[in-house]
């Protein structure tokens, strides 16, 4: 869908995606603090499959501008939880094509 020049897309916060980001960063802090020795140990404590936790933890590798766009509801419609849980490049510059947020014109 193409918006007319000067039109800004409406913001729509994807609560599922925001919650997944929050969990990912919380789990990352728990691992970095030494509270848990491994993802396996943390997954067991949280009652979550290791593979799912590992995929969600990858969200902490998203570029800061992409995370900010998601939190602000400025992500493109195709940027869904299912999409960001698929493999993506860890290099921030390479993520832009897949997850580039809408840019608001001033």
DSSP file (Angstrom, degrees, kcal/mol; ACC not computed):
  #  RESIDUE AA STRUCTURE BP1 BP2  ACC     N-H-->O    O-->H-N    N-H-->O    O-->H-N    TCO  KAPPA ALPHA  PHI   PSI    X-CA   Y-CA   Z-CA
    1    1 A X              0   0    0      0, 0.0     2,-0.5     0, 0.0     0, 0.0   0.000 360.0 360.0 360.0 131.2    0.0    0.0    0.0
    2    2 A X        -     0   0    0      0, 0.0     2,-0.3     0, 0.0     0, 0.0  -0.893 360.0-145.5-105.7 127.9    1.4    3.4   -1.0
    3    3 A X        -     0   0    0     -2,-0.5     3,-0.1     4,-0.1     6,-0.0  -0.669  28.6-101.7 -89.4 147.4    0.5    6.4    1.1
    4    4 A X    >   -     0   0    0     -2,-0.3     3,-2.2     1,-0.1    -1,-0.1  -0.272  54.2 -79.6 -61.7 154.5    0.0    9.8   -0.6
    5    5 A X  T 3  S+     0   0    0      1,-0.3    -1,-0.1     3,-0.0     3,-0.1  -0.300 119.4  17.4 -56.4 135.3    2.9   12.2   -0.3
    6    6 A X  T 3  S+     0   0    0      1,-0.3     2,-0.3    -3,-0.1    -1,-0.3   0.273  95.2 124.5  86.6 -12.0    2.9   13.9    3.0
    7    7 A X    <   -     0   0    0     -3,-2.2     2,-0.5    97,-0.0    -1,-0.3  -0.613  49.3-149.6 -82.6 140.5    0.5   11.4    4.6
    8    8 A X        -     0   0    0     -2,-0.3    96,-0.1    -3,-0.1     3,-0.1  -0.917  19.0-117.1-109.9 136.2    1.7    9.7    7.8
    9    9 A X        -     0   0    0     -2,-0.5     2,-0.1     1,-0.1     3,-0.0  -0.329  36.3-102.6 -66.2 150.9    0.6    6.2    8.6
   10   10 A X        -     0   0    0      1,-0.1     2,-0.3     2,-0.0    -1,-0.1  -0.482  37.2-114.2 -72.4 146.1   -1.4    5.7   11.7
   11   11 A X        +     0   0    0     -2,-0.1     2,-0.3    -3,-0.1    63,-0.2  -0.622  34.8 179.9 -80.8 138.8    0.5    4.3   14.6
   12   12 A X        -     0   0    0     61,-1.9     2,-0.3    -2,-0.3    63,-0.2  -0.837  17.8-147.2-143.8 103.2   -0.6    0.9   15.8
   13   13 A X        -     0   0    0     -2,-0.3     2,-1.0    59,-0.1     3,-0.1  -0.532   9.4-143.9 -71.7 128.0    1.2   -0.6   18.7
   14   14 A X     >  -     0   0    0     56,-0.4     4,-2.6    -2,-0.3     3,-0.3  -0.807  12.9-167.2 -93.5  97.8    1.4   -4.4   18.4
   15   15 A X  H  > S+     0   0    0     -2,-1.0     4,-2.6     1,-0.2     5,-0.2   0.831  84.8  55.1 -59.5 -34.4    1.0   -5.4   22.0
   16   16 A X  H  > S+     0   0    0      2,-0.2     4,-1.9     1,-0.2    -1,-0.2   0.921 111.5  44.3 -63.5 -43.4    2.1   -9.0   21.3
   17   17 A X  H  > S+     0   0    0     -3,-0.3     4,-2.2     2,-0.2    -2,-0.2   0.901 113.3  50.4 -67.9 -42.3    5.3   -7.8   19.7
   18   18 A X  H  X S+     0   0    0     -4,-2.6     4,-2.4     1,-0.2    -2,-0.2   0.910 110.6  49.8 -63.3 -42.5    6.0   -5.2   22.5
   19   19 A X  H  X S+     0   0    0     -4,-2.6     4,-2.6    -5,-0.2    -1,-0.2   0.899 109.6  51.5 -63.3 -40.0    5.4   -7.9   25.2
   20   20 A X  H  X S+     0   0    0     -4,-1.9     4,-2.6     2,-0.2    -1,-0.2   0.906 109.9  49.3 -64.3 -41.1    7.9  -10.3   23.4
   21   21 A X  H  X S+     0   0    0     -4,-2.2     4,-2.5     2,-0.2     5,-0.2   0.929 111.0  50.2 -61.8 -44.3   10.5   -7.5   23.3
   22   22 A X  H  X S+     0   0    0     -4,-2.4     4,-2.2     1,-0.2    -2,-0.2   0.922 112.2  46.9 -60.9 -44.4   10.0   -6.8   27.0
   23   23 A X  H  X S+     0   0    0     -4,-2.6     4,-3.2     2,-0.2     5,-0.3   0.926 110.4  53.2 -62.2 -44.3   10.4  -10.5   27.8
   24   24 A X  H  X S+     0   0    0     -4,-2.6     4,-2.4     1,-0.2    -2,-0.2   0.929 112.7  42.8 -58.4 -47.2   13.5  -10.8   25.6
   25   25 A X  H  X S+     0   0    0     -4,-2.5     4,-2.1     2,-0.2    -1,-0.2   0.847 113.9  51.7 -71.1 -32.3   15.2   -7.9   27.4
   26   26 A X  H  X S+     0   0    0     -4,-2.2     4,-2.3    -5,-0.2    -2,-0.2   0.939 112.2  46.3 -65.7 -46.3   14.1   -9.1   30.8
   27   27 A X  H  X S+     0   0    0     -4,-3.2     4,-2.3     1,-0.2    -2,-0.2   0.898 110.3  53.8 -62.7 -39.6   15.5  -12.6   30.1
   28   28 A X  H  X S+     0   0    0     -4,-2.4     4,-2.9    -5,-0.3    -1,-0.2   0.930 109.2  48.2 -60.8 -44.5   18.7  -11.1   28.8
   29   29 A X  H  X S+     0   0    0     -4,-2.1     4,-2.2     1,-0.2     6,-0.3   0.906 110.1  52.6 -61.2 -41.5   19.1   -9.1   32.0
   30   30 A X  H  <>S+     0   0    0     -4,-2.3     5,-1.1     1,-0.2     6,-1.0   0.890 113.4  43.5 -62.5 -39.2   18.5  -12.3   34.1
   31   31 A X  H ><5S+     0   0    0     -4,-2.3     3,-1.0     1,-0.2    -2,-0.2   0.918 114.3  49.1 -71.5 -43.9   21.1  -14.2   32.1
   32   32 A X  H 3<5S+     0   0    0     -4,-2.9    -2,-0.2     1,-0.2    -1,-0.2   0.806 105.0  59.1 -67.3 -28.5   23.6  -11.3   32.2
   33   33 A X  T 3<5S-     0   0    0     -4,-2.2    -1,-0.2    -5,-0.2    -2,-0.2   0.659 111.5-119.3 -74.3 -14.7   23.2  -10.8   36.0
   34   34 A X  T < 5S+     0   0    0     -3,-1.0    -3,-0.2    -4,-0.4    -2,-0.1   0.492  78.5 127.6  87.5   2.8   24.3  -14.4   36.6
   35   35 A X  S   <S+     0   0    0     -5,-1.1     2,-0.4    -6,-0.3    -4,-0.2   0.840  80.5  29.0 -60.3 -32.6   20.9  -15.2   38.1
   36   36 A X  S    S-     0   0    0     -6,-1.0    -2,-0.3    -5,-0.1    -1,-0.2  -0.989  72.2-148.0-129.9 140.4   20.7  -18.2   35.7
   37   37 A X  S    S+     0   0    0     -2,-0.4     2,-0.3     1,-0.1    -1,-0.1   0.747  77.3   6.2 -79.3 -24.0   23.7  -20.0   34.3
   38   38 A X  S  > S-     0   0    0      1,-0.1     4,-2.1    -4,-0.0     5,-0.2  -0.967  70.6-107.3-153.6 165.3   22.2  -20.8   30.9
   39   39 A X  H  > S+     0   0    0     -2,-0.3     4,-3.1     1,-0.2     5,-0.2   0.885 119.5  57.1 -61.8 -39.0   19.2  -20.3   28.6
   40   40 A X  H  > S+     0   0    0      1,-0.2     4,-2.2     2,-0.2    -1,-0.2   0.925 107.3  46.7 -58.5 -46.0   18.2  -23.9   29.4
   41   41 A X  H  > S+     0   0    0      2,-0.2     4,-2.0     1,-0.2    -1,-0.2   0.915 115.3  45.7 -63.8 -43.8   18.1  -23.2   33.1
   42   42 A X  H  X S+     0   0    0     -4,-2.1     4,-2.5     2,-0.2    -2,-0.2   0.904 111.2  52.5 -66.7 -42.0   16.1  -20.0   32.6
   43   43 A X  H  X>S+     0   0    0     -4,-3.1     5,-2.5     1,-0.2     4,-1.0   0.905 109.7  49.6 -60.7 -41.5   13.7  -21.7   30.1
   44   44 A X  H  <5S+     0   0    0     -4,-2.2     3,-0.5    -5,-0.2    -1,-0.2   0.925 111.8  47.8 -63.5 -44.8   13.0  -24.5   32.6
   45   45 A X  H  <5S+     0   0    0     -4,-2.0    -2,-0.2     1,-0.2    -1,-0.2   0.883 115.4  45.1 -63.1 -39.4   12.4  -22.0   35.4
   46   46 A X  H  <5S-     0   0    0     -4,-2.5    -1,-0.2     2,-0.1    -2,-0.2   0.577 109.8-123.3 -82.0 -10.3   10.0  -19.9   33.2
   47   47 A X  T  <5 +     0   0    0     -4,-1.0     2,-0.4    -3,-0.5    -3,-0.2   0.860  67.9 130.2  70.8  35.5    8.3  -23.1   31.9
   48   48 A X      < -     0   0    0     -5,-2.5    -1,-0.3    -6,-0.2    -2,-0.1  -0.931  66.5 -99.3-124.2 144.5    9.1  -22.2   28.3
   49   49 A X     >  -     0   0    0     -2,-0.4     4,-2.5     1,-0.1     5,-0.2  -0.368  29.0-128.8 -61.6 137.6   10.6  -24.4   25.6
   50   50 A X  H  > S+     0   0    0      1,-0.2     4,-2.7     2,-0.2     5,-0.2   0.897 107.6  53.5 -53.6 -44.8   14.3  -23.7   25.1
   51   51 A X  H  > S+     0   0    0      1,-0.2     4,-1.9     2,-0.2    -1,-0.2   0.896 109.9  46.9 -63.5 -40.2   13.9  -23.2   21.4
   52   52 A X  H  > S+     0   0    0      2,-0.2     4,-2.6     1,-0.2    -1,-0.2   0.935 112.7  49.5 -65.9 -45.5   11.2  -20.6   21.8
   53   53 A X  H  X S+     0   0    0     -4,-2.5     4,-2.8     1,-0.2    -2,-0.2   0.910 109.6  51.7 -60.5 -42.2   13.2  -18.7   24.4
   54   54 A X  H  X S+     0   0    0     -4,-2.7     4,-1.1     1,-0.2    -1,-0.2   0.899 110.9  48.1 -62.0 -40.4   16.2  -18.7   22.2
   55   55 A X  H  < S+     0   0    0     -4,-1.9     4,-0.4    -5,-0.2     3,-0.3   0.907 113.2  47.1 -67.1 -41.0   14.2  -17.3   19.3
   56   56 A X  H >< S+     0   0    0     -4,-2.6     3,-1.9     1,-0.2     4,-0.3   0.899 106.3  58.4 -67.4 -39.8   12.7  -14.6   21.5
   57   57 A X  H >< S+     0   0    0     -4,-2.8     3,-1.9     1,-0.3    -1,-0.2   0.800  92.2  69.8 -59.8 -28.0   16.1  -13.7   23.0
   58   58 A X  G >< S+     0   0    0     -4,-1.1     3,-2.4    -3,-0.3    -1,-0.3   0.751  80.7  76.1 -61.6 -21.8   17.2  -12.9   19.4
   59   59 A X  G X  S+     0   0    0     -3,-1.9     3,-1.5    -4,-0.4    -1,-0.3   0.763  81.5  68.1 -61.4 -22.8   14.9   -9.9   19.5
   60   60 A X  G <  S+     0   0    0     -3,-1.9    -1,-0.3    -4,-0.3    -2,-0.2   0.608  91.5  63.0 -71.0  -9.4   17.6   -8.2   21.8
   61   61 A X  G <  S+     0   0    0     -3,-2.4    -1,-0.3    -4,-0.2    -2,-0.2   0.436  77.2 114.0 -93.3  -1.3   19.8   -8.2   18.6
   62   62 A X  S <  S-     0   0    0     -3,-1.5    30,-0.1    -4,-0.2    28,-0.1  -0.417  81.2 -96.0 -68.1 145.9   17.4   -5.9   16.7
   63   63 A X    >>  -     0   0    0     29,-0.2     4,-2.2     1,-0.1     3,-0.9  -0.314  33.1-117.0 -59.8 143.7   18.8   -2.5   15.9
   64   64 A X  H 3> S+     0   0    0      1,-0.3     4,-2.6     2,-0.2     5,-0.2   0.839 114.1  55.0 -54.3 -36.7   17.8    0.2   18.5
   65   65 A X  H 3> S+     0   0    0      2,-0.2     4,-2.0     1,-0.2    -1,-0.3   0.838 108.3  49.1 -68.7 -30.0   15.9    2.2   15.9
   66   66 A X  H <> S+     0   0    0     -3,-0.9     4,-2.2     2,-0.2    -2,-0.2   0.914 111.4  48.6 -72.3 -43.7   13.8   -0.9   15.0
   67   67 A X  H  X S+     0   0    0     -4,-2.2     4,-2.5     1,-0.2    -2,-0.2   0.929 112.6  49.3 -59.6 -45.4   13.1   -1.6   18.6
   68   68 A X  H  X S+     0   0    0     -4,-2.6     4,-2.1     1,-0.2    -1,-0.2   0.903 109.1  51.7 -61.7 -42.3   12.1    2.1   19.1
   69   69 A X  H  X>S+     0   0    0     -4,-2.0     5,-3.4     2,-0.2     6,-0.6   0.904 110.8  48.5 -61.9 -41.4    9.8    2.0   16.0
   70   70 A X  H ><5S+     0   0    0     -4,-2.2     3,-1.0     3,-0.2   -56,-0.4   0.929 111.9  48.4 -64.4 -45.1    8.1   -1.2   17.4
   71   71 A X  H 3<5S+     0   0    0     -4,-2.5    -1,-0.2     1,-0.3    -2,-0.2   0.834 114.4  46.9 -64.8 -31.8    7.6    0.4   20.8
   72   72 A X  H 3<5S-     0   0    0     -4,-2.1    -1,-0.3    -5,-0.2    -2,-0.2   0.507 114.8-116.1 -86.3  -5.5    6.2    3.6   19.1
   73   73 A X  T <<5S+     0   0    0     -3,-1.0   -61,-1.9    -4,-0.6    -3,-0.2   0.764  81.3 121.8  76.1  24.8    3.9    1.6   16.8
   74   74 A X      < +     0   0    0     -5,-3.4    28,-2.3    -6,-0.2    -4,-0.2   0.275  35.2 119.7-103.1  10.4    5.7    2.8   13.7
   75   75 A X  S    S-     0   0    0     -6,-0.6   -63,-0.1    26,-0.2    26,-0.1  -0.366  73.3 -97.9 -73.6 156.2    6.7   -0.6   12.4
   76   76 A X    >   -     0   0    0     24,-0.3     3,-2.0    23,-0.2    -1,-0.1  -0.348  36.2-108.2 -68.2 155.2    5.5   -1.7    8.9
   77   77 A X  T 3  S+     0   0    0      1,-0.3    -1,-0.1    -3,-0.1    -2,-0.1   0.805 118.2  58.4 -56.5 -31.2    2.4   -3.9    8.9
   78   78 A X  T 3  S+     0   0    0      1,-0.1     2,-1.4     2,-0.0    -1,-0.3   0.571  80.7  94.8 -78.4  -7.0    4.5   -7.0    7.9
   79   79 A X    <   +     0   0    0     -3,-2.0     2,-0.2     4,-0.1    -1,-0.1  -0.693  57.6 149.3 -86.8  91.9    6.7   -6.6   11.0
   80   80 A X     >  -     0   0    0     -2,-1.4     4,-2.6     1,-0.1     5,-0.2  -0.665  63.6-100.3-116.1 170.9    4.8   -9.1   13.2
   81   81 A X  H  > S+     0   0    0      1,-0.2     4,-1.6    -2,-0.2     5,-0.2   0.932 124.4  52.6 -58.9 -44.9    6.0  -11.3   16.0
   82   82 A X  H  4 S+     0   0    0      1,-0.2     4,-0.4     2,-0.2    -1,-0.2   0.903 110.9  48.2 -57.4 -40.8    5.9  -14.3   13.7
   83   83 A X  H >4 S+     0   0    0      1,-0.2     3,-1.1     2,-0.2    -2,-0.2   0.919 111.6  47.1 -68.5 -44.2    8.1  -12.3   11.2
   84   84 A X  H 3< S+     0   0    0     -4,-2.6    -1,-0.2     1,-0.3    -2,-0.2   0.685 104.7  61.4 -75.8 -15.0   10.7  -11.2   13.8
   85   85 A X  T 3< S+     0   0    0     -4,-1.6    -1,-0.3    -5,-0.2    -2,-0.2   0.601  88.4  90.0 -83.2 -10.0   11.0  -14.7   15.3
   86   86 A X  S <  S-     0   0    0     -3,-1.1    -3,-0.0    -4,-0.4     0, 0.0  -0.461 101.9 -78.0 -75.1 158.1   12.2  -15.9   11.9
   87   87 A X        +     0   0    0     -2,-0.1     2,-0.3     1,-0.0    -1,-0.1  -0.296  59.0 174.8 -57.3 139.8   16.0  -15.7   11.4
   88   88 A X        -     0   0    0     -4,-0.1     7,-0.1    -3,-0.1     2,-0.1  -0.959  39.0 -84.7-141.6 159.0   17.2  -12.2   10.6
   89   89 A X        -     0   0    0     -2,-0.3     6,-0.0     5,-0.2   -28,-0.0  -0.382  27.0-147.3 -66.0 142.2   20.7  -10.7   10.1
   90   90 A X  S    S+     0   0    0    -28,-0.1     2,-0.4    -2,-0.1    -1,-0.1   0.699  74.5  95.3 -82.9 -18.8   22.4   -9.7   13.3
   91   91 A X  S >> S-     0   0    0      1,-0.2     4,-0.8     2,-0.0     3,-0.8  -0.607  74.3-141.9 -73.9 125.7   24.2   -6.8   11.7
   92   92 A X  H >> S+     0   0    0     -2,-0.4     3,-0.9     1,-0.3     4,-0.7   0.868  98.4  56.2 -57.9 -40.1   22.1   -3.7   12.3
   93   93 A X  H 34 S+     0   0    0      1,-0.3     3,-0.4     2,-0.2     4,-0.3   0.832 106.7  51.1 -63.6 -31.1   22.7   -2.3    8.8
   94   94 A X  H <4 S+     0   0    0     -3,-0.8     4,-0.4     1,-0.2     3,-0.3   0.643  99.5  65.4 -80.2 -15.3   21.4   -5.5    7.2
   95   95 A X  H XX S+     0   0    0     -3,-0.9     4,-2.4    -4,-0.8     3,-0.7   0.744  80.0  82.1 -78.7 -23.5   18.2   -5.4    9.2
   96   96 A X  H 3X S+     0   0    0     -4,-0.7     4,-2.3    -3,-0.4    -1,-0.2   0.852  85.9  54.0 -52.5 -44.5   16.9   -2.2    7.6
   97   97 A X  H 34 S+     0   0    0     -3,-0.3    -1,-0.2    -4,-0.3    -2,-0.1   0.879 116.8  37.5 -61.6 -38.1   15.5   -3.8    4.5
   98   98 A X  H <4 S+     0   0    0     -3,-0.7    -1,-0.2    -4,-0.4    -2,-0.2   0.844 134.4  19.1 -82.3 -34.5   13.4   -6.3    6.5
   99   99 A X  H  < S+     0   0    0     -4,-2.4   -23,-0.2   -24,-0.0    -2,-0.2   0.299  75.8 150.1-124.0   9.2   12.3   -4.2    9.4
  100  100 A X     <  -     0   0    0     -4,-2.3   -24,-0.3    -5,-0.3     3,-0.1  -0.192  41.8-132.5 -51.9 126.2   12.7   -0.5    8.3
  101  101 A X        -     0   0    0      1,-0.1   -26,-0.2   -26,-0.1     2,-0.1  -0.297  27.3 -88.5 -75.6 163.4   10.1    1.6   10.1
  102  102 A X        -     0   0    0    -28,-2.3     2,-0.6   -33,-0.1    -1,-0.1  -0.457  41.5-136.3 -62.5 143.0    7.9    4.1    8.5
  103  103 A X        -     0   0    0     -2,-0.1     2,-0.4    -3,-0.1    -1,-0.0  -0.931  11.6-140.2-107.1 126.0    9.6    7.5    8.5
  104  104 A X        -     0   0    0     -2,-0.6     2,-0.4   -96,-0.1   -96,-0.1  -0.665  14.9-134.3 -84.2 136.9    7.4   10.4    9.5
  105  105 A X              0   0    0     -2,-0.4    -1,-0.0     1,-0.1   -97,-0.0  -0.721 360.0 360.0 -90.7 139.2    7.9   13.6    7.5
  106  106 A X              0   0    0     -2,-0.4    -1,-0.1     0, 0.0    -2,-0.0   0.467 360.0 360.0 -93.3 360.0    8.1   16.8    9.3
